[in-house]
Amino acid sequence: MDVLLFLDFLNINIFDLLDIILVTLLFYLLYRLIRGTAALNIFFGLLSFYILWKLVVLFRMELLSELLGQFISVGIIALIIVFQPEIRQFLLFLGTNNPLKKANFLIWKERAKSQNIPKINAIVKACTQMSASFTGALIIITRENNLEEYTQTGEIINAQTSRELIETIFFKNTPLHDGALIINQQTIVAARCILPVSQRENIPSYMGLRHRSAIGITEITDCIAIVVSEQTGTISYCMGGEMTPKVSSEILKSFLENIYIT
């Protein structure tokens, strides 16, 4: 009997293989959408909570298991609320004209490392020049998360990163100077993008909307934000929701190299 059950288990047809491939593909797409965002940490937190509940049930801790069970029972609703932005992004992804191309399923295709590193010198030189001319700027450089949800709020550019183009975009009389510029690898993806503003109350009063947007986007994603103040001409960078204000161009360059090269 055991041999028959084992042989039955091994009886896998083409539809079983297709099922496994589709489920794997679905989980890969979900991972790509939430990687580099706070949602990934929330997912692991919920997974830890579920494992804790199972351990409590295993050790027959009735009161605690009953309490945790009440939270688990409404887990689907909680997931919808917590992951609402990611669910919306996933549905938008499925509704695109060519989702297979955008998904970049050829994960085995390696790219040269130099092609993935943003043009740091061009970015730093542009920030230095804009600082000298008191030109306000907000530059976002992606890491794991490509910030597609936010690039869709602005004007798509898809041009090679250059100092001249960055300065032109943020020139005061151009229609693209408001909002954020998003750079992915070596490409300026979009300009005039709308970012979430941090609601923290401990942000210094001298920091304006650009600084609050830089803090806001880096609180929920793994990107790097660079701000050039229009009032003072100072350069600041932000990562993980923490702002480092009034840095020199040398410090900015060293910081970016440590993040993207080393």
C-alpha positions in Angstrom: 0.0 0.0 0.0 2.8 2.4 0.9 4.5 1.7 -2.4 1.3 2.4 -4.3 0.8 5.7 -2.5 4.4 6.6 -3.3 4.0 5.8 -6.9 0.7 7.7 -7.0 2.6 10.7 -5.6 5.1 10.5 -8.4 2.4 10.4 -11.0 2.9 14.0 -12.1 1.4 15.1 -15.4 2.0 18.1 -17.6 -0.8 20.1 -15.9 0.8 19.6 -12.5 4.1 20.9 -13.8 2.3 23.9 -15.3 0.5 24.5 -12.0 3.9 24.6 -10.2 5.4 26.9 -12.8 2.5 29.3 -12.6 2.5 29.5 -8.8 6.3 30.0 -8.8 5.9 32.8 -11.3 3.2 34.4 -9.3 5.3 34.4 -6.2 8.3 35.8 -8.1 6.1 38.7 -9.5 4.8 39.5 -6.0 8.4 39.5 -4.7 9.5 41.9 -7.5 6.7 44.3 -6.6 7.4 44.4 -2.9 11.1 44.1 -2.8 12.9 47.1 -1.5 9.7 48.4 0.2 8.3 48.4 3.7 5.8 45.8 2.5 8.5 43.1 2.4 9.3 43.7 6.1 5.6 43.7 6.9 5.2 40.4 5.1 8.0 38.8 7.2 6.4 40.3 10.3 3.1 38.7 9.5 4.8 35.4 8.8 6.6 35.5 12.1 3.2 36.2 13.8 1.7 33.2 12.1 4.6 30.9 13.2 4.2 32.2 16.7 0.5 31.4 16.7 1.3 27.9 15.5 3.8 27.4 18.3 1.4 28.7 20.9 -1.2 26.2 19.6 1.3 23.4 19.7 2.2 24.0 23.3 -1.5 24.3 24.2 -1.4 27.8 25.7 -5.2 28.2 25.4 -5.6 31.8 26.4 -2.8 33.2 24.2 -3.8 31.0 21.3 -7.3 32.2 21.5 -6.1 35.8 21.5 -3.8 35.3 18.6 -6.4 33.3 16.8 -8.7 36.2 16.7 -6.1 38.2 14.8 -5.5 35.3 12.4 -9.2 35.0 11.7 -9.3 38.4 10.1 -6.0 38.0 8.4 -7.3 38.3 4.8 -8.9 41.7 5.6 -5.8 42.9 7.3 -3.7 41.8 4.4 -5.9 43.8 2.0 -5.6 46.9 4.1 -1.9 46.6 4.7 -0.9 45.7 1.2 -3.4 48.0 -0.6 -0.8 49.9 -2.5 1.0 46.7 -3.6 -2.3 45.1 -4.7 -3.1 48.2 -6.7 0.3 48.1 -8.3 0.0 44.4 -9.1 -3.4 45.0 -10.8 -1.9 47.9 -12.8 1.0 45.6 -13.8 -1.4 43.0 -15.1 -3.3 45.6 -17.1 -0.3 46.8 -19.0 -0.1 46.2 -22.7 3.0 43.9 -22.4 3.4 42.7 -18.9 5.7 39.8 -19.9 8.2 42.3 -21.2 8.0 44.5 -18.2 8.3 41.6 -15.8 11.8 40.8 -17.2 11.4 37.1 -16.6 14.8 36.3 -18.0 16.3 36.4 -14.5 19.1 34.2 -15.6 20.4 36.8 -18.0 23.2 38.6 -16.2 24.0 42.2 -16.9 27.3 43.8 -16.6 27.7 45.4 -13.2 28.9 48.7 -14.7 25.5 49.0 -16.5 23.6 48.8 -13.2 25.6 51.5 -11.4 24.1 55.0 -11.7 26.3 57.7 -13.3 27.5 59.0 -9.9 29.8 61.7 -11.3 27.1 63.2 -13.5 24.6 63.3 -10.6 27.2 64.8 -8.2 28.3 67.4 -10.7 24.7 68.4 -11.5 24.0 68.8 -7.8 27.1 70.9 -7.3 26.2 73.2 -10.1 22.5 73.5 -9.0 23.7 74.2 -5.4 25.9 77.1 -6.7 23.0 78.6 -8.6 20.4 77.9 -5.8 18.3 75.7 -8.1 16.0 73.5 -6.1 16.1 69.8 -7.0 14.8 66.4 -5.7 16.6 63.4 -7.2 15.6 59.8 -6.4 18.0 56.9 -7.3 16.4 53.5 -7.2 17.9 50.3 -5.7 16.0 47.1 -5.5 12.6 48.7 -6.0 12.2 50.5 -9.4 9.5 52.8 -8.0 7.3 52.1 -11.1 4.2 53.2 -9.1 5.7 56.7 -8.7 7.2 57.1 -12.1 3.7 56.7 -13.5 2.7 60.0 -11.7 5.2 62.0 -13.7 6.5 62.6 -17.2 8.3 59.6 -18.7 11.7 60.5 -20.1 13.8 57.3 -20.4 17.0 59.0 -21.3 20.6 58.4 -20.4 21.7 60.2 -17.3 23.8 63.3 -17.9 24.7 66.4 -15.9 23.3 68.7 -18.6 19.9 66.9 -18.7 19.5 66.9 -14.9 20.2 70.7 -14.8 17.9 71.4 -17.7 15.0 69.5 -16.0 15.4 71.5 -12.8 15.9 74.8 -14.5 13.3 77.2 -12.9 11.5 78.1 -16.1 11.0 74.5 -17.4 7.7 72.7 -16.8 9.4 69.7 -15.3 11.3 71.4 -12.5 8.6 70.7 -9.9 8.4 67.2 -8.3 11.0 64.5 -8.2 13.4 63.1 -10.8 13.7 59.3 -10.7 16.8 57.6 -11.9 17.0 53.8 -12.4 20.5 52.5 -13.0 21.9 54.8 -15.7 18.5 56.0 -17.0 16.5 59.0 -16.1 13.1 57.3 -16.1 10.7 60.2 -15.3 10.5 63.8 -14.0 7.9 65.8 -12.1 6.9 62.7 -10.1 4.7 63.0 -7.1 6.0 61.3 -3.9 4.5 60.6 -0.5 5.2 63.3 2.1 6.5 62.2 5.5 4.0 62.9 8.4 6.7 62.8 11.1 6.5 65.7 13.5 10.1 65.9 14.4 11.3 67.2 11.0 13.0 70.6 11.4 11.0 73.5 10.3 13.6 74.7 7.8 13.1 71.6 5.7 10.5 72.2 3.0 8.4 70.0 0.8 11.3 68.5 -1.1 12.9 67.4 2.1 9.7 65.9 3.5 9.1 64.1 0.2 12.7 62.7 0.3 12.1 61.4 3.8 8.6 60.1 2.9 9.8 58.0 -0.1 12.8 56.6 1.7 10.7 55.6 4.7 8.7 53.1 2.6 11.3 52.1 -0.1 15.0 51.4 -0.2 15.8 54.3 -2.7 18.3 57.1 -2.1 17.0 60.7 -2.2 19.1 63.8 -2.9 17.8 67.3 -2.2 19.2 70.6 -3.3 17.7 73.5 -1.3 16.4 76.4 -3.4 16.7 78.7 -0.4 20.1 77.9 0.9 21.7 76.0 -1.9 22.7 73.2 0.5 22.9 69.5 -0.6 21.3 66.8 1.5 20.8 63.1 1.1 18.3 60.7 2.6 18.2 56.9 3.1 15.9 54.9 5.3 13.9 57.9 6.3 17.0 59.6 7.8 18.2 62.9 6.4 21.8 63.9 6.3 21.8 67.6 5.7 24.3 70.1 4.3 26.9 67.8 2.8 29.7 68.6 0.4 29.9 67.2 -3.1 32.8 65.0 -2.0 30.8 63.5 0.9 27.8 62.9 -1.5 30.0 61.2 -4.0 31.6 59.0 -1.4 28.2 58.1 0.0 26.8 57.1 -3.4 29.9 55.1 -4.2 29.7 53.2 -0.9 26.0 52.3 -1.7 26.3 51.4 -5.4 29.9 50.3 -6.0 31.3 48.7 -2.8 
